[in-house]
Amino acid sequence: MAVITIDGVRMEVPDGANVLNAALDNGVYIPHLCHHKDLSPLGSCRMCIVQVEGQEGVTTSCTLKAKDGMVITTKNPEIERLRMLALELLLAGHPEDCSTCPKYGHCELQMLMQYIGPKTGRMKMRSKGFPENEKNPLIVHDMNRCVLCGRCVRACNDMKGVGVLQYKKKADLEVYVGTLHDKLLKDENCRFCGSCAEVCSTGTIRDMLMNTGLKKEDEIVPCRHACPAHTDIPKYIRFVKEGNYDAAAAVIREKVPFPTTLGYICTHVCELSCKRKEVNEAMAIRDIKRYAAEHDTGLYWKGKGKQLPDTGKKVCVVGGGPAGLTAAYYLRKQGHDVTVKEALPTVGGYMAYGIPAYRLPRDIIASEAKVIEDQGVKIEVNTRVEKPVELLKEYDAVLLALGNHKGVRLPMKGSNLPEVLVNADFLEKASKGEETGMGKRIIVLGGGNVAFDCARTAKRLGAEEIHLACLEARAAMTADDEEIEQAMEEGIFVHPAQTFEAITGDEHVTGVDFMNVESFTFDENRRAIIKKEEGSEHHIDGDTVIFATGQWTDVDPETIGLTLGRAQSIAVKDIENDKSASVEGIFAAGDCIYGTKSVIAAIESGREAASQIDKYLGGDGDITEKLAPEQDASMYIGQFEGFGYEPRRKTVIDAPEVRQCTMALYDHGLSDEDICGEASRCLQCDLRLKISGPKTWGDFTEGKEA
């Protein structure tokens, strides 16, 4: 160790340590610009110059190595004069008007100018003449603002090993930072890691998609933020890339107890936020999750998760769907005695009785439910609860996770004809193998995933002709694009932008009358505003109509004993932060409080409910657990030729003529040959969070500045 003195402050630092870093770490500010804690020192900006006792002249502190007994001065008239001169040289080629820069107020150069003082204007200003380049995905280049601090070049070459950014010279000898061959980033094999933007000291290189108002970590890793359960997606993708599927599955299980189920049917909202889609195509996050879960042996989680001692508190969970089972699982881990009461013959809720078996095989649901049962959760099936308030006589807390299992008939002419079915009943009967009551010519009304589940199930049950119609235009349909495309491949006729005028027939359904929709919007009260195309009346023949236009919570308002909300939902104090119902001790979660959403949303709602109920019962509400091993993710990602053009790998899907005739699984996931390639496409956005933030003079308390 070496003892050095900087401006009268004695400090003990490792022998040979970088003096600038040592000063900053010990609360002494030395101005700097080209220096960055994570990058090799350059000393080009001359802002960090100091004088060392016994040595002539000044030296850059970022390149100075600490030696025992060093006495260093960071501020005197000569140092200030030289710093001002160096700053003027930097500013000679920098735009004068800071207020037009998107980084205004967050610029290190701007803060440095405020610290050193106003420039004297002795240097002649020059214009570099670079056009602002917004042609690259994710990253903007505005080289007129560059002061050649060199951080981006060192980050790209030394920290990341990508080597895209280099120093270049124009014909007039103006030095600038550009790509190796002055091509677009994608054509130079950029990895789009964002490190250059992260270390840029001015507004020269900046993010195109930032400044959303979110926390920085959420902006940088949008997939993790978009996931309702906030699963650490980049982390498990890296494990998959390494072939460590057990570790990847453990990362997923830290947040959700149904990793395989989600690998099959998750709505993958994370992919909508994936930055990779701005480069070419979003990552196949759901498919990667499925591969990891299917290749998991349980090495890191079986018998190794959290299980607190028994508390003596009893909880009843009404409803064995994803929200209820999730809450039960984590409440048991908190030490509570948990019983699940499920009205249907098996648990799983909508996963088992709404999502068709050709999308989600039932043995997967059963195996993941068994993990919850093995944790010590007691499950009672064929047990319907009509009066949940009475459960408080036996239990300390009750959670209602009833789902939305009551299909809705629109109030229109013909809706009560015998051949008019509703989505929930139709799918449940199909799942049980019971007679559905459908005919041969089916018309499905609705444009969401449930509507397509009904249409595609009807196809597999032998329907000869199927039409699906909805109010929304094709681009606004809420169903996944893959659902729509696959349904059309199977011969299902899709009719967007249609009003449902009437179901025709006197005693039996003969079809549906429609009109074309010119526009479909909602007012401020969420009331539909529909403009119809004049003279567009038309008719589609059919013998069965299936409403897939929404679902309600299946409760009896007369016996439930609780305050209800819209669509017979269970009213809670705050959907996210306080899931307590109108009777103390009763909570609610999942679709029954917010309407039909998704399995992953229900899982997160169940997690939130478990935490809140645990607190209610005297616990700390901390349901987090660490299952996966530590991951040493290297910042050095290296070069990858053609990275920006790497295509998204597709899952292996049976041909339409094969899949439309059977309820067997038709999507077989990513192949062994494709999984590593797909995982390698990840931008690894989260690595950027490991880059040290800048230290400006505003971070230091008065009296400790240089």
C-alpha positions, 0 to 999 in steps of 0.5 A: 500500500502507498500513502499519498496526499492530495490537496492536504488529504492523506489517503492509503491506496494500493501501490501503483493505483491510478491517482485520479481514481484514488482521488475520486474514490476518496472524495477528492474531485479532480476534473476529467473528461476523457477518463472513465473508471472502466476504460484504459487511461488516455490523458488526451483531454488534459482536464485532470492535470496535477502537479507532483511535489518534486517534479517539474510541470504538470502531469495527467492524474489518470496516467499517474501511478501512486507511489508512497509519499507522493504529495499532489496538488490539483488546483493552483493558478498555473493548473487552472490556466492550462485547464482553461486552455485545454477546455477552449481547445475542446470547445473550439469544434463544439456547438455553442448552444447547449440547450439544443442538445438532447443531453442538456442537463445530463452532459459531463462536458457541460458540468465540466464547463460549469466547474472550470468556469466560462471559456474566454473565447480566445479560440476560433470556433470551427464547424465540423459539418457532420450531418446528424445520423439517425439511420442506425437502429437504436443509436444516434450519431451526432459527431458535431458534438464530439470532443474526441474524448475517445471513450466510445472507441475504447469501450468498443475496442477494449471493453467489448472487443467489437472494434466497430468505432475508430478514429478517422480523418476527413480530407481537411484533416478533421479527426472524427470517430466513425465506423471502420469503413464508414458504413452503417453500424449494422453493416460493420457488425456492430453488436448494438450493446449500447456501451458507446452511448453509455460512456459518451461524455457529450450528446454525440452518441446517444440512445434513440429509445431512451428518455421514456420516463422509466428508471434507467435499468428498465430503459436499458433492459426493456424485456425484463421490465415488460415481463409482468414477473420481471424475469431476468431474461438476458441472464437465462438467455446467456445460460442457454447460450452456454448450454447450462439449461439447468441454470437457465431454468433456475433463473426462470423459477426464481420468479414463476412456478410454471416455466414450461407452461409459459414456454408454450403459451406465454403472450411474450410481451417481452418480445414486443419490447425487445431491442433486437427487433429494431435491428431485425427481428425480436428474440424468440424469448418464449421459445428459448424459455421453453427449451430451457425448461424442457431440458431442465433436470432440477439440479438447482431448485429441486429440494433446494428452494426456500421453505420457512418454518411453519407459522401456524397460520392457515390460508385457503386459496379458492381457485386452482388457476395460475394466480391461485396456484402461484400464490399458494406455492409462495405462501407455503414457502413462507411457512403457512398452511395452504389449501387450494379449493378448485371447482373443476376436476383438475387444477390449472384453471384456464390453462387446463380448460381454456387453452386447447391441448394442441397448444398446451399438453395437459401433462405439462400442467399436471407436472408443474402443479405437482411441484406445488403440491410437493411443496406441501400445498393441499389441493381439493378438486371438485370443490366449489365455494359459494360463500367465501366469507364463511371460510374465515371461520376456519382460515386466517386468510382467504384468497379468491383467484377465480379467473374469468370462466363465464362467457359473455353473450352480446345483447343482439338479435338472435343471441339466445338461439340454441346454436349460439355458444360462448367461448368459455363453455365451448373450450371447457367442454372441448377440453373435457372431451364432452359434446360441444353442441357445434354444427358444421359451419361455424361463425366466431365473433371476436378477434382475440386469442380466445376467439382463435382458440375457439375457431381452431378447436372447432376445426380440429373437432370436424367443422367444415367451414369456419369464419371469424369476424371482429370489430378491429381492423387487421392491424389492431386485432388483439390476437397474436400474429402467429395465431392469426396466420396459423389459423388462416393457413388452416383454412379459417376465414378471418374478417376484420373490421366488421359489425355484428348486426344480427344473428339470423334464424327463427328457431335455429341459427342460419348465419350472421348479418354484418356491416363493414367498419370504417373506424373503431375508437373509444371515447374517454369513458372507454365507450366504443365509437363505431362508424359503419360503411354505408351500403356495406350490409352482407351476410355469412351463412352458418349453423353455429355462432360462438361468442368470444367477445369477453368473459366475466367472473363466474360468481353469484352476486347474491351469495358471494358476500363481497363488493363486486366491480365491473363484469362481476369482478372482485373489488379490491382496494388497489389491484397491484398494491393492496389486493384486500377485498371488502371483507377483512381477511379476504384477498383476490388476485388474477383475472377476477380483479382486472379482467381477462389478461394472460397467464404470466399476468396472473402469475405475477398477480398471485405473487403480489397477493402472496406477499401481501397476505404474508404481511397480513399474517405477520410475515415480512412479505419477502417471497424472493428466493435465489436458485440459480448459480452466480453468472460471470458475464464477461463484458468482452463480447467480441466480434460477430460477423453478420450479427445484425442480419442474424435471422430469428430461428423458427420453431418446428411446426407441423404443416396445416394439413397435419395439425388441423385434424388433431388436438395433438401438439403441433409446435415442437419448439426450437431444434437442438441445432437452432437453440444456440444460434437464437440465444446468440442473437441477444444484445445482452443489454443488461451488461451495460448496467455493469458500466460505472457511472460518471463522477462529476463535481456535483457528486462531491460535497463542498470542501472536498473539491479540487 
